[in-house]
Amino acid sequence: MQFFFLLFSFQLTSASFLRLFGLEKSIEPQDSCIDSDIHDECLTTCRLRYLECLASCNDSSYCESQCRLNFASCDASCPCGVDCPLGCERCDHPLCDQCKDAEISNDDYKMCVLFALDKQNDCIKQCPPNLDCMDKCYANYRLNVQSCPCIESEILSSTQYSKTISTTTAPFTKTMPVSTTSTEKTTTSSTTRSTWNWISKMH
């Protein structure tokens, strides 16, 4: 019951607070913002934190005003909020995963890869009919693309994976020493028998 009372109080007090400071539009995402669903998720988190803050104020007006300020700041930092009007694009918010579907939604990543690819293609065009030359062009492309956004985490993951594989398979790839003593004995014995057989035939 207390939760619903706080929720009702939140809707009244926050609305009048935002209206007073001209911030009531901040809780509405931009019409052109494509990440409105993330904004809604973020705003829900801000509201819950606001309610928790109010519940700990013990009727302190100063505390309540701080809760409202914190809510306004939280809302402004959300994708599609005042600080991030374009949604997750160029928005440093925990709910925004800049590397998820980077080939579709991350412009910086796409531009960086295209730039590296153009340099590789120009390099290959200047190569004679020689695969070594083309391989060098591709090697340079890999070096260039490593500086692109979102690539670093992939490199670290691959490195860690390689270390794990090496550590795991090491006991199974150990080369067992080959004993040459028995082989030499077998060869010598065989040679000796062949020699005696040849001598017997001669007699």
C-alpha positions in Angstrom: 0.0 0.0 0.0 2.9 2.3 0.8 4.4 1.6 -2.6 1.3 2.7 -4.5 1.1 5.8 -2.3 4.7 6.7 -3.1 4.1 6.0 -6.8 1.1 8.3 -6.8 3.1 11.0 -4.9 5.9 10.6 -7.4 3.6 11.2 -10.3 2.3 14.4 -8.7 5.5 15.8 -7.3 7.7 15.0 -10.2 5.3 16.4 -12.7 5.0 19.7 -10.8 8.8 19.8 -10.1 9.6 19.2 -13.8 7.0 21.7 -14.9 8.4 24.3 -12.4 11.9 24.0 -13.9 10.7 23.5 -17.5 11.9 19.9 -17.6 8.6 18.2 -18.2 9.6 17.5 -21.9 12.7 15.6 -20.8 10.7 12.5 -19.9 9.4 12.3 -23.4 11.8 10.8 -26.0 12.5 12.6 -29.2 10.1 11.8 -32.0 12.9 10.8 -34.3 14.8 8.8 -31.7 15.0 5.1 -32.7 15.9 3.9 -29.2 12.6 4.8 -27.4 12.3 1.3 -26.0 15.7 1.7 -24.3 14.6 5.1 -23.0 11.5 3.6 -21.5 13.6 1.0 -19.7 16.0 3.6 -18.5 13.2 5.9 -17.3 11.7 3.0 -15.3 15.0 2.5 -13.5 15.1 6.2 -12.8 11.6 6.2 -11.3 12.3 3.2 -9.1 15.5 4.9 -7.8 13.4 8.0 -7.1 10.9 6.0 -5.1 13.6 4.4 -3.1 15.2 7.8 -2.5 11.9 9.2 -1.3 11.2 6.3 1.0 14.5 7.0 2.9 13.9 10.8 3.3 11.8 10.6 6.5 9.7 13.7 5.4 12.8 15.8 4.9 12.1 18.4 2.3 15.8 18.9 1.5 16.2 15.1 0.9 13.1 15.0 -1.3 14.4 17.9 -3.4 17.7 16.0 -3.9 15.7 13.0 -5.0 14.0 15.1 -7.6 17.2 16.5 -8.8 18.7 13.0 -9.0 15.7 11.8 -11.0 16.0 14.7 -13.5 19.7 14.0 -13.9 19.0 10.3 -14.4 16.3 10.9 -17.0 18.5 13.4 -18.9 21.3 10.8 -19.2 18.9 8.2 -20.7 19.1 7.4 -24.4 16.7 9.8 -26.2 17.0 12.1 -23.2 18.4 15.7 -23.1 22.0 14.5 -23.0 21.5 11.8 -25.6 18.9 13.1 -28.1 20.0 10.6 -30.8 19.5 7.6 -28.6 22.4 5.3 -28.2 24.4 6.9 -31.0 27.4 8.6 -29.3 25.7 8.0 -25.9 27.9 6.7 -23.1 25.1 5.0 -21.1 25.3 1.4 -19.6 22.1 0.4 -21.4 23.8 1.2 -24.7 25.9 -1.5 -26.1 27.9 0.3 -28.9 29.4 -3.0 -30.2 26.1 -4.9 -30.5 25.3 -5.1 -34.2 28.1 -2.6 -34.8 28.1 -3.4 -38.5 24.6 -2.0 -38.7 24.3 0.7 -36.0 27.8 1.9 -35.1 28.8 4.5 -37.7 32.3 5.0 -36.3 33.0 1.2 -36.7 31.6 1.1 -40.2 33.6 4.1 -41.4 36.8 2.8 -39.8 36.4 -0.7 -41.5 35.6 0.9 -44.9 38.6 3.1 -44.7 40.9 0.2 -43.9 39.2 -1.8 -46.7 39.8 1.0 -49.2 43.5 1.1 -48.3 43.7 -2.7 -48.8 42.0 -2.5 -52.2 44.3 0.3 -53.4 47.3 -1.8 -52.2 46.1 -4.9 -54.1 45.5 -2.9 -57.3 49.2 -1.9 -57.3 50.4 -5.5 -56.9 51.8 -7.5 -59.8 50.3 -11.0 -60.2 51.9 -12.1 -57.0 50.1 -13.6 -54.0 52.9 -12.6 -51.6 52.2 -8.9 -52.4 48.5 -9.4 -51.9 49.1 -11.2 -48.6 51.0 -8.2 -47.4 48.1 -5.9 -48.3 45.8 -8.0 -46.3 48.2 -8.1 -43.4 48.3 -4.3 -43.4 44.5 -4.3 -43.5 44.4 -6.4 -40.3 46.8 -4.0 -38.6 44.6 -1.0 -39.6 41.3 -2.5 -38.6 42.6 -3.4 -35.2 42.3 0.3 -34.2 38.6 0.4 -35.1 36.0 0.6 -32.3 34.8 -2.8 -30.9 37.7 -4.7 -32.5 39.8 -4.5 -29.3 37.5 -6.6 -27.3 37.4 -9.2 -30.0 41.2 -9.3 -30.1 41.4 -9.8 -26.3 38.8 -12.5 -26.4 40.7 -14.3 -29.2 44.0 -14.1 -27.3 42.4 -15.4 -24.2 40.8 -18.2 -26.2 44.1 -19.2 -27.8 45.8 -19.3 -24.4 43.0 -21.5 -23.0 43.3 -23.9 -26.0 47.1 -24.1 -25.6 46.9 -24.7 -21.9 44.2 -27.3 -22.4 45.8 -29.3 -25.2 49.4 -29.1 -24.0 49.3 -32.4 -22.1 47.9 -34.2 -25.2 50.4 -32.8 -27.7 53.5 -33.8 -25.8 55.8 -35.7 -28.0 56.9 -39.0 -26.5 60.6 -39.8 -26.9 61.4 -42.6 -29.4 63.7 -45.3 -28.2 66.3 -46.1 -30.8 68.0 -48.9 -28.9 65.4 -51.6 -29.6 65.2 -50.5 -33.2 68.9 -50.8 -33.6 68.9 -54.2 -32.0 66.1 -55.4 -34.3 67.9 -54.1 -37.4 71.2 -55.7 -36.3 69.6 -59.0 -35.6 67.8 -59.1 -38.9 71.0 -58.2 -40.7 72.9 -61.0 -39.0 70.3 -63.6 -39.9 70.3 -62.5 -43.5 74.1 -62.8 -43.6 74.1 -66.4 -42.2 71.3 -67.4 -44.7 73.4 -66.1 -47.6 76.5 -67.9 -46.3 74.5 -71.2 -45.9 73.4 -71.0 -49.5 76.9 -70.5 -50.7 77.9 -73.9 -49.1 
